[in-house]
């Protein structure tokens, strides 16, 4: 699955879906960079596009707040994005 962000970056993800039950968007991908570098690519997004031969293309608006990023035991990275609250 390919994930393209509004920052013009493209990533190959094992998983990318949303909105989930709590309204967030989840991405799991292989990326060997330091977590702060990866986080900078995903924080403050206006749009996320996914392309997958099995499920088709989709676009998600407004997932601009990085809520969680963690490296898993297998070296992949899990990212949770949420819509920015209007405060």
N, C-alpha and C positions, 0 to 999 in steps of 0.2 A: 504494500500500500504506500502510496506517495502522499506526503503532507506538504502543502505549500502555504507559507505564511504571508501576511500583508507586509512583512519586512523584506519580501523577495527571496526568502530562503526556502530551499526544498530539502526534505528529509525522507528517507525510507523508514517506515515505521512497521513494526510487527502488529501493533494495535493502535487504532485511533477511532474514538467514537464519542458521541455526545449528542445532545445533552443527556446526562445520566439522571438517576432518580433525584439527586440533589441539585441538578441544574448545571453541573460542571462538565468539562470536556477532558477526557483522558487520552494520553498518548504514551506509548511504550516503544522505545527505539534503542538501537545500538549506537553508542556515541562514546568514544574514549576520551573526549575532552574533559576538562575540569567542570564541575557542576556550575560554578558561577558563569562560565562562558556559555554553557548551554542555556542557562536561565535567562541570560541577556537576549538570546534569540527568541524566547517565547514570552517574555514579559512585555506588556503594552501592545499586544496585537489588536488589530481592528477586525481581521478576518482570517479564517483558516479554511483551506480547501483540501478535500481528500479525493484521491483518485484510486479506485480499486476495480479491477476487472470483474471481481465476483459480486460486489455490491453496488457498483456504479460510482458516479461522482456526486459530491455533496459540498455545500458551502455553509459555514457557520459564522455568524456575525457577533461581534461584541465580546469575545472571550479574551479580555485584556489583562486580567489580573492573575499572575502566577501565584497559586495557592500552595503548591507542594512540588518538590523535585527531590528524587532520591535515586541512588544507585542500588540496583538489586544485586543479589549474590552472583548472578550469571554475567554481570558487567553491563547489563542493559540499564536504561534510565527511564523511570516513570515520572510523568509530568501531569499535574492537575491544574487546569485553568478554570477560572470562573469569570462571570460577567462582573465588571466593575460596578460597585454600588454607587448610586447617586447620593453622595453625602454633602 
